[in-house]
Amino acid sequence: MNAQYLSLMEKTLSAYTDEHILQYFNKVKSEGLSEHGFPRLTANIGILISYGRRLDLLPVFVEMMEFCCKSIPNKKAANDFSVREIVCCIMELEKNNAITSEYIKKWKGYLKTIDPQKTYTVYAKKPTDPVKNWALFSAVSEFFRQKLGLCDSSQFIDVQIESQLKWLDENGMYMDGEGDIHHPIVYDLVARGLFALLLHAGYRGVHYETIDAILKKAGLLSLKMQSVNGELAFGGRSNQCLHNEAWLSAILEYEATRYEREGNYVLAKKFKSRAMLALSTIEFWLNKTPISHIKNRFEKNSFFGCEIYAYFDKYMITASSFLYVASLFCNDNILPEEREEKPLVWTTTEHFHKTFAKTKEYFLEFDTNADMHYDASGLGRIHKKGAESTICLSVPFPSSQHPNYFIGKDRIQPAFSICPAIKKPDGWILASDSSVKYGLRMAQTDDNCARVGFDCAFDSETVGFDCSVSNDCVILQAKGHGEIGIALPVFDFDGETRTQISAQDNKVYVKYGGWICEYEANSICSMGTEVANRNGIYKCYMATGNKNVTVKIRIYPQK
């Protein structure tokens, strides 16, 4: 196992004090298992113990493990997730002779009594059942239980897998939303990671070749969607949590090993390099004090930026859980190396409605049909290599009419992004709103630049929105009739630290984390309002012009 993954798992666990672990355990003993956070915590403590780490937790771990193994067969409590985690823990403990065989035998005995139909919450009785990713978790849990020699669930596993294949689009991306659009990026990745885990663990059933082909195709697309800072693309639920990049690193490690096995060492090294880049994002956030499970600095119990289910106890340890999967896929013999690439533009299917533009130094992500419960249409991400990801923008801003994550009590805000706007007598109308329809008009690259162009159809008129990105800067231009604007969120507060915002002539500057984000336009001014996303609070600015407005954005180190 790669030592870096073990160290990051241990660092993640350090976010839980010994007192916190005991309080959590006492609560679960009192109330019973209700979800998979506690078994996940238990399993990751055990895995670290099996590698000679956190031996101080061995006595309480034995109690926690006994409780989990005894409880899981008798109560539906998101065991779809938990069984695989607990089985992996047992495997590591047994492999490394980290605990007496009496405990191992007893825990296996409990898990042998599992009846999938009574233990798992979501599963397909037949392949046509319309179940989503929980059934895939159930399949993986049963496969690992079978791998441990506790059952023969081959038929159950194949039914679950077949029920999941229909949710894959033509790119091999997993559609976990409702209907034909608004599918969350994180859950595409999670599903593909579970498929990879099945294959890595030895699944060679009737769906093996189908899964392998899907993973290979979609794996290449993961490279296109990863930002220059190593981050997973935005979009939908559970985004901006640290477990995002942990699962991304797993996918990238899996594909690195694939290409090394095939003899394609250039791609193997590239995937390994990107896995290390994803880990650098996790390390950056784990080095902050106190450690948080989401990419902001608000107090962890404030739920700022989080869905109601995305609380610390469950989602902090999830980063460790996913790092463990990445460690299973990791091949230490592959050395990271990435050759210089030309700029690229890439668009997903309409099911995910994302467009990406990328150079060596900058990364842009557009959402052209956003799920307004989480995001907003328009340009939702500009990252600069090496800079704080949030200094410009990492995710758009949902409307306060129906946000599915917490953005602050009594906050009122429109859907907001970097986007065109038109001026009407009663104020600005933004192309971040769902009423505005985006049509991709241009997508092209040359040796130095990536360019995309959209036609944004408002109710009364259409505005052209052209974006070009080079290694030097990002240039945005909107063209229409009358007074035209480009809306600009300007980073103000991360929950702990205020940025330094200043204006001079036709420029606005943001200083944060040793970097400067500079916005330049012929006319740019504050709108006098602010908006919130998962990362913090942003001030609203507008660049304006008659029929035409251009904004230049540069991000560079402070001197």
N, C-alpha and C positions, 0 to 999 in steps of 0.2 A: 504494500500500500504506500502511495506517495506520502512522504512525511509532511508535506505542506498541507495536504487535505486533513490529516490528523490534527495538525496544529490549529488549523482554522476551526475544526469541529470543537476542539478544546476551548478555543477563544470564544466561540459561540456559547458554549455551556457556561463559561464564566459570567455571562450576563445574569445567570440564576445564582444568587447567593445560597449558601447552605441553608440559611433560615427560610428563604423563599421556597426551596425544594421541600423542606419539611412542612411548611404551611400548605403548600400545594397538595402534598401527599395526605395530610390530615383532612383537607377539604374533600378530596376524592374518596377517602375511606368513609367519610361521613355521608356523602351524597351518592357514592357509586360512580362508576365510569359513565360519562355522558358523551364524550367525543375522544378523538385520537391524540390530543395534545399530551396527555399524561403517559400513555404507552410509548409515544414517540420520544418523550424525555427519558423514560426508563431505558428504552433500547439504546439510545445514544450514549447514556452513561455507561451501560454495559459494554458497548463496543470500545469505548475509550479505556475502560478497565482491562479489557482483553488485550490491549496493546500497552499495558503497564502505566496508563495515565489515570489520574483521578482515583487512585486506590483509596484515598481517604473516604470516598463515597461507597466503598464496597458493602459495609453493613446495611446502610439504608437501601442501597440498590437491591440487595437480596430480598428485602421486604417488599420493595416496589415491584420487583419481577414476579414474586410469588402472588402478589395481589392481582397483577395484570393477567398472568397465565390462568389463574383460577377464575377470574371474572369474565374474561372474553367469551368463552363458550356459552355463557349463561345469560348474556344480556346484549341486545343490539345497541352498540354505542360507537358507530363509525369503525367497526372492526374491519371493514373493507380495506382501510388504510393500515390498521394496527398489526394485523397478523403478520404481514410481510416484515414489518419493522422488528417485531419480537422474534420471529424465526431467524432473521439475519443476526440478531444479537446472540441467540443461542449458538448459531453456527460459528461465530467468531470466538465466543467463549470456549466452545468445545475444541476448535482448531488450535487455539493457543493455550489450552490447558489452564485457563485462568480461574476456574472454579471447580469444585468437586463434582464428580460424576453423579452423585446422589441428587444434587440440585437439577442437573441437566435432565436426568431421567424423569424426575418428578414433573418438571415444566413441560417436557415433551408429552408426558402422559395427559396433562390437562389439555394441551392443544390437539391431541389425537381425538378427543371427544367432540371436536367441532363438527357441526352439521351446517354446511354452507347456507342452506335455506333458512336456518334458524339464527345463524350467527351474523350473516351479512345483511346490510340494510337494502342495498340495491344490487340486483342481478337480473339477468335475462333468463326467463324460462325457455324461450325459444329465440332463435337468431333475429327474428323480425321485431322483437320487442323494442320500443323506442326509449332505451335507457342510454345514459351518457357516461361520463368518465368514472363514476363510482364503480360501475360494473367492470371496468378495466382494472381498477384497483383490486376488486374482488378476484379477478382472474389471476393477477400477479400474486396476491396473498395465497391463493390455493396452490399455485405452481410452486411457491417456495415451501409450503407445507408438504406438498408431494415430494419435493426435492429432499426434504428432511426425513422422508420415509414414513410419514404419518398417515398417508391416504393415497388413493388413486382417484384423482379428480379430472382426468384427461378430457372426458366428455363435457363436464361443467366448464372447464377452461376454454375449450374450443367454441362452445356456444357463446361465451362472453366475448371472445375475440371477434367472432363473426358479427355479433351485434354492434361492434364498434367500427367496423370497416366502412360502413355506410356514411359515417360522419366525416370522412376525409374528402377534401376538395381535390381538384385536379393537380394541385401542387403537392399533395400529400400532407397538407396542414389540417389539423383536427378542428372541426367546427363544434364548439361546445356552447354556443349561445342558443337562442330560440329563433326559429325561422331561418331565413336565408342570409341575414346580415348580422352585424354586431357580435362577431365571435371574438372572445377575449384571447389576446396573444399569449398570456401566461398558460392558459389551459391547452392551447395547441402544443406548447412545449412539454407540458406535463404528460400529456397523452403519448407523445412520441418518445419521451423518456421511459415511460412504462413499457412500451413496445420494445425499446432497446434493452431494458432490463430483462424482459422475458427471453429475448434471444441470447443475451450474454449469459444468462443462467442455464441455458441449454434447451430451451423450447425448440423442438423440431417437428411440431405437429403440422396439420394440413395447411395452416396459414403462414408457415415460415417464409416461403419465398415471396409472398405478397407483402408481408411486413418488412422484409429486408429491402425490397425495391422501394417501398414508401420511404423508409428511413434514409436511404441513400439519396433519393431525389430531394426530399425536404431538408436534409442536412446541409446541402449546398446552399439552399436558400437562407438558412440560419446565418451563414456568413454575411449575406447581403443585408440582413435586418439588424445585425449587431452594430452598435454605434462605435465611433472611434475611441470612446472611453470604455468599451467593453460591455456596455449595458444592453439588456434585452429591450426590444422595441416596446413602446407604450401601447395601450389599448385595452379597455375593459377592466374587469374586476381583478383584485389581488395584485395590481401593478405597484411598482416602486418598493416592494418588500425585498429584503436581502435574499430571500430564497429564490427570487427570480434569476439572479446570476449564478446561484449555486446549481440550479437545474440546467441553465444554459451551459455551464461548464461540463456537466455530465454529457449532454448531447455532443458537444465539441470533442470531448475525450473519446467518446464512442466512435465518432467518425474518424478521428486521428488513428485509432487502432485499426479500423477497417482498412484505411488506405495504406497503412504500413504493412498490413497483411497482404494487400494486393500488389505491393511493390511500388505504389505511387508515393514516393517519399516527399515530393514537393507538397502535395496536398496534406499528407500526414503531418508534416512540420507546420503547415499553415493552420490546420485545425488545432494543433497543440498550442501554437502561439496565441490563438484566439481564446482558448480555454484559460491560458495564463492571464490574458487581458481581463476576462470576466472575473477571475479570482482577485485581480488587483482592485476591482470595484468593491468586492466584499471586504477585503483587507482594509481599504480606506475607511469604511464605515465601522468595522469592528475595532479600529484603533481609536475611535471617539469614546469619550466617557461622559455619562453612562452609555453603554451600548444599547442601541435601539434596533427593533426589527424592521423599521421603515425609514426611508431616506428623508427624514427631517429631524429637527432637534427639539420638537415639542415633548413635553413630559409623556412618558410611555402610556400612562393610564388616561390621557386626554382623548385617545382615539383619533387624534387629528390625522387626516389622510387615510384613515382605515375604515373598512366596512365593519359592521357590527360583529361579524364572525372572525375578523382579523386581529384578535387581541394578542397581547405579548406572549402569554403562556403557551399558546398554540403555534404562533407563527415565528417566534424567535428560534425555537428548537427545530423548526422545519428547515431552516437554512442548514443546520448541521446534518439533518436527515438526508437532504439532497446532496450535500458535499460527500457524504458516505457513498452514495450511489456513484458519484463522479469518481471517487477513489477506486471503486470496483472496476470501472472502465479504463482507468489510467494505466498507460504503458510508459514506465520511466525511461525506456530506451529511446523514445522519440524525443528529439530535442526541438524546442520551438524555434521556428525561423519563418519569416514571411517576406516574400519578395515584393518589390514596389509594384503597385497596381495602378491602373488608369482609373479615372473617375467613372462612376457608374450611376445609372438610374434604373430602378426596378419597381414594378407594381405588382401587388398581390392580386388574387382574384377579387371579384366584387363582394365575396363573402367577408373579406377582411378589410377591403377598401382603404389600403395604405399604399402610399408611394414614397420611395426612399431615394435620396440623392446624396452621393458620398464622394469625397475626395480623401486624400491622405490626412488632411488636417480638420476637415469639417464633416458633419453628418446632419442631414435634414430628414425629418419624417412628417408626412402630411396624412391627415385623415379626411377623406372626401365624403364620408357619410357617417359621421360619428354617432356613437351611442351616447345620447345627451345625459344619461344617468352617471356617466363617468368622464366623458371627454367633451370636445367641441370640434367642429369641422375647421379645417384650415391647416396652417403650419403649426404643429404642436411640439416640435423639438428642433433645437439647434444646439449641437454639441461641438466643442472645440477640443481637439486632442490634448489631454493633460490638464485641462482647466476644470474647475468645479462645474459639474454637469448642470447645476441649477442656476448658474450665473446668468444665463440667457433664458433657456426654457427646456424642461425635460418632458412635461406633460401639459396638456391644455387644461381648461377650467370649466367644470360642469356648471350648468345653471342651478341656482339655489332653489328652483321650483321643484326639482326632483333628483337631488344628488344621492347616489347610493353609497357614498362615504362621507365622513364627517369633515366639514370645512369651517367649523366654528359656530357657536350658538347665535341664532338670530341674524346670521349673515345673509344679505340680499345681493345677488350678483347675476349678471347675464352669462350665458355661455360665452367663453372668450378664448381667443387664440391669436397668433400672428396671422392676420387675414385682411383682405380688402374691406372697405366700408364706404357707404354712400350717405351723403348728407340730405336729410329731409327737414321740413319745417319744424318737426317735433323732435329732431335729434338724429344721431347716427344710427344706421342699420348695419349690423356686422355680418360678414359672411361666415361667422362662426355658428350661426343659428341653423337649425335643421330645415328652415324654410328655403334656404339658399342651396341650389343644386350645383355641384361641381362636375365639370367635364374636362377630362385630360386632353389637352390640345397639342402638347409638345413634350417630348422626352428624348433628349439627345445628349451626347457627350463628345468631347474631343480630348486631346492629350492633357489639357490643363483644367477643364471645366465640365461641370454637369449642369444641365439646364432642364427645367420643367416649366410648363405653362398650362394654366387652367382657365376655363371660362366659367365665371361664377354668375349664375342666373338668379338675380333678385326678382321679386314680383314685377317690378317696373322696368328693369333694364339689366343688361349683362355687362360685367366688368371683367377685363382681362387681368390675370394675376400671373406674372412671370417671375421666376426665381432662378438665379444662377449662383453656383457655389464653386469657388476655386480654393487653392491652398491659402490664399490671402484673406478672403472675406466672403460674405454672403451679400448679394444684391437683390433686392425685392422691388418690383415695379407693378403698379396698378394703373390701368387705363380705363376711362369711361367717359361719362358726360357730367358736366357740372363739377361740383366740389367732391373730390375723391380722397379717401383716406386709407392708411394702413395702420391697423390697431397693433399696439406694442405693449406687452406686459413687461414691466421693469422690476426686477427682483428687489424686495425690500426687507424681508424678515424670514429666517429659517426656523423660528421657534425659540432660538437662543441668542442669535446675533443679528443686529441690524447691518445691512449693507450701507455703503456710502453712495448716495445718489446725488449727482450734480449736473447742472446744465450750463452750457457756455455756447453762445452764438447759435449755431444750428445743430448742436450735438448734445446728447445726453450720455452721461457716463455712470457706470455702476462699478464700484470697487468691492471685491469680496474674495476672501481666501487667497490673496496674493495675485489676483487677476483683475483685469478691467474688461468690461463689455461696453463697447462704444456704438451708439446709434447715431447716424448722421442723415439728415434730410434737410431740404430747403426750409421747411417749416415743421417744427415738432414741439408739442406742448402737452402738459398734463391734462387729463380729463377730470381730475379731482376725485377719482374713485379708486378702489382697490378690489382685487379679486384673489381668491385662494384656490390652490390645488393641493395635491398630496404633499408637495415639498415645502409649502409656506405661503407667504403673502407677497403679492406683486402689485405695484402701482400701475395704473392704466394711463398710457400715453397714446397720442394720435399724431401721425405724420400726415400732412395734408397738402393738396395741390389742386389746381384747376385742370380737370380732365386727365391729369397725369401726376403721379407721385412716385418718388424713388427713395428707398431707404438702403443705406449701406451699414452692415453690421460687421464689426471686427471684435475679436476676443484675443487679448494678448497679456503677457505677464506685467505686473507692476514693476517699475524700476526701483 
